[in-house]
């Protein structure tokens, strides 16, 4: 069964002076040019991409580890998305730490890399040339 996820966004005004609001689920926040390309507060589309990628990757890694008989205790993933004005998204760094009882370092790294390759959000972001993974198995 297919699942459809929805979000909405509104923008008012010119690019640099205007502002908008994005909403999905229980999340609702404002965004501006400054919050995207400068040091302004509020959210931005790349943070939403980072949140989607980090959460999807954590779930995918859990699924891979569980299917291999070593379910994790916990996984914490951070995604950093870099954007350059006029260029686009130039890189994503996934940093994951996981507690996985009974798994070897080699098996963990194989699962971590497999999860990166098959994660639906990673696949959706395939146009980003530089997606790197730093995975750590915690004692």
Buried (B, 14 or more C-beta within 10 A) or exposed (E): EEEEEEEEEEEEEEEEEEBBBBEEEEEEBEBBBBBBBEEEEBBBBBBBBBBBBBBBBBBBBBBBBEEBEBBBEEBEBBBBBBBEEEEEBEBBBBBBBBEBEEBEEEBBBBBBBBBBEEBEBBEEBEEBEEBEBEBEBEE
